[in-house]
Amino acid sequence: MTTGKARVASILIVMCIVSSGFAVHADRDIWAYILIGDGDRSGTLERLGVDIPGDYVPSYVELLGWGAAAIDGFFWNAVADWQQGQFIEAGNRFRSALISKWSVPSGQIETHHAWAISSSQFETTLSAFAARNDGDGEDLFIFYYAGHGAKTSLAPLFDGTSTLKVSTLNTYLRAGILETHQTLLVLDACYSGHAASVNLDPSVWLLTSTGNQSTYGLGTLEGGLVFTNDLVDAMGSGRSLEDTFEILAEDHPDAVFSPPEGSTSDFIDVDEEVVRSETLRVSFQRGATTRYRYTGTVTLEISGTGDPIPGDWWAEDAFYSYDIDNESKSHDAPYGLHYSLNRKSCRGQGAESLASGIEGGVPRYSRRHRYTVALDVGRSPTYITFGNADCGTHDNTGYYRIKISGSGPD
């Protein structure tokens, strides 16, 4: 691997889906089998024809002054340990996301390590896991693999050397899972795109992080894998698989998404967007958070003024400070209305100036202190918090009134 552009890994996920959209349905069971691959300790990838660049080492080895050609078995093991650490971290993050974002019971998730089992034991544990959750066609089955990938196969490196062809995995799934679960195969892998040429079962959906080329990790000891991290960020109940892929594709333009033609199912529902509005009273002393979550562009109708420094000659509205005596504009508000998507209302806590986030620039000064602006909050459903930037709010006076109009999940 290389630092910054560390050549890494394959990640494989198997899930249940629907052609009209993918989202987790609370009434359906979800089962997850997670397999963590080993680091390449014996040159298996090189024997498979996978090019290993000369800087395929973590930065801490480079800093010690050894180039790749000078690294002996001890340091190759250190590199393999580093690779393995990334795979473990990726698997842990995905597992945590299943529990926290999709409400999968921890008892319905199994984790296995390739260095602790043989290829035949893998088949046995997968079959036993499938037998334990006999689905009825409406349940979600997830198989997740984080490890190396080669040009024609996955490379979990069972026993330190064994690989796993996607066609073989498909056979295992067909034996006990595909008849009772619709399936999604996701590969975050070096050369993962080769799976698109495999004769997969017609019910399998395919999502890969790249085409038939290498992919990258984070280049840090505990960084995990880039695609898994982005997948975890994009995961959310009520979001279709198409929307999830669209988000991933922004940073992973070589990713491949291939749904089964004509596949339909009703066991997973996609949340419908609902148009709504609400009004917040935002005191200069404390922030306020929306009751609903919003996506995309929201409209804000803002009024109100306040005094972040009592006794001074000026006060401010959402965007400007002004002379209290004659209402004339003084200058841009030094504090002003701030917002955040992380429930923080103070500038010192991470809130940002609304003036920097609204579309089309700051509106002209209004003596009535009324403004209508548009704010893009992104694709992920989110609450919006508003407040005055002044962190020392105990002596503040005044408030904003904000009407928020937009759409979000029901």
C-alpha positions as CSV (number, residue, x, y, z in Angstrom):
1,M,0.0,0.0,0.0
2,T,1.0,3.6,-0.4
3,T,0.4,6.5,1.9
4,G,-2.3,8.8,0.6
5,K,-3.1,6.5,-2.3
6,A,-2.7,3.3,-0.5
7,R,-3.5,0.4,-2.8
8,V,-6.0,-1.7,-0.9
9,A,-8.7,-3.9,-0.6
10,S,-11.9,-5.5,-1.5
11,I,-15.1,-5.1,0.3
12,L,-18.1,-7.1,-0.5
13,I,-21.6,-6.7,0.8
14,V,-24.6,-8.7,0.0
15,M,-28.1,-7.2,0.7
16,C,-31.7,-7.4,0.0
17,I,-33.2,-4.7,-2.3
18,V,-36.0,-3.4,-4.5
19,S,-35.8,-2.2,-8.1
20,S,-38.0,0.9,-7.4
21,G,-35.6,1.9,-4.6
22,F,-33.6,0.6,-1.6
23,A,-34.3,1.5,2.0
24,V,-34.5,-0.4,5.2
25,H,-38.0,-1.4,6.2
26,A,-38.4,-1.7,10.0
27,D,-40.8,-4.7,9.7
28,R,-38.2,-6.9,7.9
29,D,-35.4,-8.9,9.4
30,I,-31.8,-8.1,8.5
31,W,-29.0,-10.5,8.8
32,A,-25.3,-9.8,8.2
33,Y,-22.3,-12.0,7.7
34,I,-19.0,-10.0,7.8
35,L,-15.8,-11.5,6.6
36,I,-12.5,-9.7,7.2
37,G,-9.6,-10.5,4.9
38,D,-5.9,-11.0,5.8
39,G,-3.0,-8.8,4.7
40,D,-0.8,-10.2,1.9
41,R,2.1,-11.8,3.8
42,S,3.3,-14.3,1.2
43,G,3.2,-12.6,-2.1
44,T,0.0,-14.1,-3.3
45,L,-1.2,-11.0,-5.1
46,E,2.0,-10.8,-7.0
47,R,1.7,-14.4,-8.1
48,L,-1.8,-13.6,-9.3
49,G,-0.4,-10.9,-11.6
50,V,-1.4,-8.0,-9.4
51,D,1.2,-5.2,-9.8
52,I,2.7,-4.3,-6.5
53,P,4.3,-0.8,-6.8
54,G,7.6,-0.1,-5.1
55,D,6.1,2.2,-2.6
56,Y,3.5,-0.4,-1.5
57,V,4.4,0.3,2.2
58,P,3.0,2.4,5.0
59,S,4.6,5.8,5.7
60,Y,6.1,4.8,9.0
61,V,8.3,2.2,7.2
62,E,9.4,4.8,4.6
63,L,10.3,7.3,7.3
64,L,12.6,4.7,8.8
65,G,14.6,4.9,5.6
66,W,13.9,1.5,4.0
67,G,12.7,1.3,0.4
68,A,10.4,-1.5,-0.7
69,A,13.3,-3.4,-2.3
70,A,15.1,-3.5,1.1
71,I,12.2,-4.6,3.2
72,D,12.6,-8.2,4.4
73,G,10.0,-10.6,5.7
74,F,9.7,-8.8,9.0
75,F,8.7,-5.5,7.4
76,W,6.4,-7.2,4.9
77,N,4.6,-8.7,7.9
78,A,4.4,-5.1,9.3
79,V,2.8,-4.0,6.0
80,A,0.4,-6.9,6.1
81,D,-0.6,-6.1,9.7
82,W,-1.3,-2.5,8.6
83,Q,-3.4,-3.7,5.7
84,Q,-5.3,-6.0,8.0
85,G,-5.9,-3.2,10.4
86,Q,-7.6,-1.2,7.7
87,F,-9.8,-4.2,6.8
88,I,-10.8,-4.7,10.5
89,E,-11.6,-1.0,10.9
90,A,-13.8,-1.0,7.8
91,G,-15.7,-4.1,9.0
92,N,-16.2,-2.5,12.4
93,R,-17.5,0.7,10.9
94,F,-19.9,-1.1,8.6
95,R,-21.1,-3.2,11.5
96,S,-21.7,-0.2,13.7
97,A,-23.6,1.5,10.8
98,L,-25.9,-1.5,10.5
99,I,-26.7,-1.3,14.2
100,S,-27.1,2.4,14.5
101,K,-28.5,3.4,11.1
102,W,-30.5,0.3,10.1
103,S,-31.4,-1.0,13.6
104,V,-29.9,-4.5,12.9
105,P,-29.8,-6.4,16.2
106,S,-26.2,-7.3,17.1
107,G,-27.2,-10.9,17.5
108,Q,-28.0,-11.1,13.8
109,I,-24.5,-10.1,12.7
110,E,-21.6,-12.5,12.6
111,T,-18.0,-11.5,12.0
112,H,-15.3,-14.0,10.8
113,H,-11.6,-13.5,10.0
114,A,-10.1,-15.1,7.0
115,W,-6.8,-15.8,8.8
116,A,-8.6,-17.9,11.3
117,I,-10.5,-20.2,8.9
118,S,-9.9,-22.2,5.7
119,S,-11.8,-21.8,2.5
120,S,-13.9,-24.9,3.3
121,Q,-14.6,-23.6,6.8
122,F,-15.8,-20.3,5.2
123,E,-18.3,-22.3,3.1
124,T,-19.4,-24.2,6.3
125,T,-19.9,-21.1,8.4
126,L,-21.7,-19.2,5.6
127,S,-24.1,-22.2,5.1
128,A,-24.7,-22.5,8.9
129,F,-25.4,-18.8,9.1
130,A,-27.9,-19.1,6.2
131,A,-29.6,-22.0,7.9
132,R,-30.0,-20.0,11.0
133,N,-32.1,-17.3,9.3
134,D,-34.5,-19.0,6.9
135,G,-36.0,-16.1,5.1
136,D,-39.4,-15.8,3.6
137,G,-38.5,-13.7,0.6
138,E,-39.0,-10.4,2.5
139,D,-35.9,-10.4,4.6
140,L,-32.5,-8.7,4.0
141,F,-29.4,-10.8,3.9
142,I,-26.0,-9.0,4.0
143,F,-22.7,-10.5,3.3
144,Y,-19.8,-8.1,3.9
145,Y,-16.2,-8.7,3.0
146,A,-13.3,-6.4,3.6
147,G,-9.9,-7.6,2.2
148,H,-7.7,-7.7,-0.8
149,G,-9.0,-8.1,-4.4
150,A,-7.2,-9.5,-7.4
151,K,-7.9,-9.0,-11.2
152,T,-10.1,-12.1,-11.5
153,S,-11.2,-12.9,-7.9
154,L,-11.5,-11.7,-4.4
155,A,-8.5,-12.4,-2.2
156,P,-9.5,-12.9,1.5
157,L,-6.3,-15.1,1.7
158,F,-7.7,-18.0,3.7
159,D,-4.7,-19.9,5.1
160,G,-2.6,-17.0,4.0
161,T,-3.0,-17.7,0.2
162,S,-6.5,-18.8,-0.8
163,T,-8.7,-16.6,-3.0
164,L,-12.4,-16.6,-3.6
165,K,-14.0,-16.3,-7.1
166,V,-17.2,-14.3,-7.2
167,S,-18.8,-17.2,-9.2
168,T,-18.0,-19.5,-6.3
169,L,-19.5,-17.1,-3.8
170,N,-22.6,-16.9,-6.0
171,T,-22.8,-20.7,-5.9
172,Y,-22.7,-20.7,-2.1
173,L,-25.4,-18.1,-1.9
174,R,-27.5,-19.9,-4.4
175,A,-27.3,-23.0,-2.2
176,G,-29.0,-21.5,0.8
177,I,-29.8,-17.8,0.5
178,L,-30.9,-16.6,-2.9
179,E,-34.1,-18.7,-2.8
180,T,-35.3,-16.9,0.4
181,H,-33.6,-13.5,0.2
182,Q,-33.1,-11.1,-2.6
183,T,-29.5,-10.1,-2.7
184,L,-27.2,-7.2,-3.4
185,L,-23.5,-7.8,-4.0
186,V,-21.3,-4.8,-3.2
187,L,-17.5,-4.9,-3.9
188,D,-15.3,-2.2,-2.6
189,A,-12.2,-3.8,-4.0
190,C,-9.1,-3.6,-6.1
191,Y,-10.3,-4.8,-9.5
192,S,-13.8,-5.3,-8.2
193,G,-15.4,-4.4,-11.5
194,H,-14.5,-7.8,-12.9
195,A,-17.6,-9.1,-11.0
196,A,-19.8,-7.4,-13.6
197,S,-18.6,-10.1,-16.1
198,V,-19.5,-13.0,-13.8
199,N,-22.8,-14.8,-14.5
200,L,-24.4,-13.8,-11.3
201,D,-27.8,-15.1,-10.2
202,P,-30.6,-12.9,-11.8
203,S,-31.8,-11.7,-8.4
204,V,-28.4,-10.3,-7.4
205,W,-27.8,-6.5,-7.4
206,L,-24.2,-5.4,-7.9
207,L,-22.4,-2.4,-6.6
208,T,-18.6,-2.0,-6.9
209,S,-16.3,0.8,-5.9
210,T,-14.3,0.8,-9.1
211,G,-13.9,-0.9,-12.5
212,N,-11.3,-3.4,-13.3
213,Q,-8.5,-1.4,-11.6
214,S,-7.1,-0.7,-8.1
215,T,-8.8,1.2,-5.4
216,Y,-7.4,3.0,-2.4
217,G,-7.5,3.0,1.4
218,L,-6.9,6.0,3.6
219,G,-3.2,5.6,4.1
220,T,-3.4,5.8,7.9
221,L,-3.1,3.1,10.5
222,E,-6.7,3.2,11.7
223,G,-8.2,4.8,8.7
224,G,-10.3,1.9,7.3
225,L,-11.3,2.0,3.7
226,V,-12.4,5.1,1.7
227,F,-15.4,3.5,0.0
228,T,-16.7,1.9,3.1
229,N,-16.4,5.1,5.0
230,D,-18.3,7.0,2.3
231,L,-20.9,4.2,2.1
232,V,-21.4,4.4,5.9
233,D,-21.9,8.2,5.5
234,A,-24.4,7.7,2.7
235,M,-26.4,5.0,4.5
236,G,-29.7,6.0,6.0
237,S,-33.2,4.6,6.4
238,G,-35.6,5.9,3.8
239,R,-32.9,6.5,1.1
240,S,-33.1,4.5,-2.1
241,L,-30.1,2.5,-3.3
242,E,-30.1,4.7,-6.4
243,D,-29.7,7.8,-4.3
244,T,-27.0,6.1,-2.2
245,F,-25.1,5.3,-5.3
246,E,-25.5,8.8,-6.7
247,I,-23.9,10.2,-3.6
248,L,-21.1,7.7,-3.7
249,A,-20.5,8.3,-7.4
250,E,-19.6,11.9,-6.7
251,D,-16.3,10.8,-5.1
252,H,-16.1,7.5,-6.8
253,P,-16.7,8.1,-10.5
254,D,-15.4,4.6,-11.5
255,A,-18.0,2.9,-9.3
256,V,-20.4,0.4,-11.0
257,F,-24.0,0.0,-10.2
258,S,-25.9,-2.8,-11.9
259,P,-29.5,-3.7,-10.6
260,P,-31.1,-6.9,-11.9
261,E,-33.3,-6.1,-14.9
262,G,-37.0,-6.1,-14.1
263,S,-36.6,-7.0,-10.4
264,T,-39.4,-5.8,-8.2
265,S,-40.2,-6.3,-4.5
266,D,-42.3,-4.6,-1.8
267,F,-40.4,-5.6,1.3
268,I,-38.4,-2.4,1.5
269,D,-40.1,1.0,1.5
270,V,-38.6,4.3,0.3
271,D,-39.6,7.2,2.4
272,E,-41.6,9.8,0.5
273,E,-40.7,13.4,0.6
274,V,-43.3,15.6,2.3
275,V,-43.5,19.4,1.8
276,R,-43.9,21.1,5.2
277,S,-43.1,24.3,7.0
278,E,-42.6,25.4,10.6
279,T,-41.7,28.6,12.5
280,L,-39.0,29.0,15.1
281,R,-38.5,31.7,17.6
282,V,-34.7,31.9,18.0
283,S,-33.6,33.9,21.0
284,F,-30.3,35.8,21.0
285,Q,-29.5,33.9,24.2
286,R,-29.9,30.3,22.9
287,G,-30.4,28.5,19.6
288,A,-33.4,26.6,18.3
289,T,-33.6,23.4,16.2
290,T,-36.2,22.5,13.7
291,R,-38.8,19.9,14.6
292,Y,-38.5,18.2,11.2
293,R,-35.7,17.0,9.0
294,Y,-35.1,18.6,5.6
295,T,-33.3,17.8,2.4
296,G,-32.2,20.0,-0.6
297,T,-33.1,23.6,-0.7
298,V,-35.2,25.2,2.0
299,T,-36.8,28.7,2.1
300,L,-36.2,30.9,5.1
301,E,-38.4,33.9,5.9
302,I,-36.5,35.8,8.6
303,S,-37.4,38.8,10.7
304,G,-36.4,40.2,14.1
305,T,-33.5,42.0,15.7
306,G,-31.4,41.9,18.8
307,D,-28.5,43.3,20.8
308,P,-25.5,41.1,21.4
309,I,-23.8,43.9,23.3
310,P,-26.3,45.7,25.5
311,G,-25.9,49.4,26.0
312,D,-24.0,49.9,22.7
313,W,-25.3,52.3,20.0
314,W,-25.9,49.5,17.5
315,A,-28.0,46.4,17.2
316,E,-28.3,43.8,14.5
317,D,-30.6,41.7,12.4
318,A,-29.9,38.4,10.6
319,F,-27.2,40.0,8.3
320,Y,-26.5,43.6,9.2
321,S,-25.8,45.8,12.2
322,Y,-27.6,49.2,12.2
323,D,-27.8,52.4,14.2
324,I,-30.4,52.0,16.9
325,D,-31.4,55.7,16.7
326,N,-32.1,56.1,12.9
327,E,-32.2,52.4,11.6
328,S,-29.4,53.2,9.1
329,K,-27.2,50.4,8.1
330,S,-23.8,50.4,9.8
331,H,-21.9,47.3,8.5
332,D,-22.3,43.6,8.1
333,A,-23.3,42.0,11.4
334,P,-20.3,40.9,13.4
335,Y,-22.3,38.1,15.0
336,G,-25.5,37.7,13.0
337,L,-27.7,34.7,12.4
338,H,-25.7,31.4,12.2
339,Y,-26.8,27.9,11.5
340,S,-25.5,24.3,11.7
341,L,-26.6,20.8,10.8
342,N,-25.1,19.4,14.0
343,R,-27.3,21.0,16.6
344,K,-24.7,23.7,17.4
345,S,-25.8,27.4,17.4
346,C,-22.6,29.1,18.5
347,R,-19.7,30.1,16.2
348,G,-17.2,28.6,18.6
349,Q,-19.0,25.3,18.5
350,G,-19.0,24.9,14.7
351,A,-22.0,26.9,13.6
352,E,-21.5,28.9,10.3
353,S,-22.7,32.3,9.3
354,L,-26.0,32.0,7.4
355,A,-24.6,34.8,5.1
356,S,-22.0,32.3,3.8
357,G,-24.4,29.5,3.2
358,I,-27.4,31.0,1.5
359,E,-27.9,30.8,-2.3
360,G,-27.5,33.9,-4.4
361,G,-25.6,36.0,-1.9
362,V,-26.7,38.2,1.0
363,P,-29.9,40.2,0.3
364,R,-29.8,44.0,0.5
365,Y,-30.3,45.7,3.8
366,S,-33.9,46.1,4.9
367,R,-35.0,48.7,7.4
368,R,-37.9,46.4,8.2
369,H,-35.3,43.6,8.9
370,R,-37.2,41.1,6.9
371,Y,-35.4,38.7,4.5
372,T,-36.3,35.7,2.4
373,V,-33.4,33.5,1.4
374,A,-32.7,29.9,0.2
375,L,-30.4,27.5,1.9
376,D,-29.2,24.2,0.5
377,V,-28.8,21.6,3.4
378,G,-27.7,18.7,1.2
379,R,-29.2,15.4,0.3
380,S,-29.2,13.7,3.7
381,P,-32.3,14.4,5.8
382,T,-31.1,16.7,8.6
383,Y,-32.3,19.0,11.4
384,I,-31.3,22.6,11.2
385,T,-30.2,24.6,14.2
386,F,-30.2,28.4,14.2
387,G,-28.6,30.9,16.7
388,N,-26.7,34.1,17.2
389,A,-22.9,33.6,16.8
390,D,-22.1,35.3,20.1
391,C,-21.0,32.5,22.5
392,G,-21.4,34.7,25.5
393,T,-25.1,34.9,25.4
394,H,-26.1,35.6,29.0
395,D,-26.5,39.4,28.4
396,N,-28.0,39.2,24.9
397,T,-31.5,40.5,24.1
398,G,-33.9,40.1,21.2
399,Y,-34.8,37.2,18.9
400,Y,-35.2,36.1,15.3
401,R,-38.4,34.6,13.9
402,I,-37.7,32.1,11.1
403,K,-40.3,30.4,8.9
404,I,-38.7,27.3,7.3
405,S,-40.4,25.8,4.2
406,G,-39.0,22.8,2.4
407,S,-39.3,19.0,2.0
408,G,-38.1,16.0,3.9
409,P,-38.9,12.4,4.8
410,D,-42.3,11.7,6.2
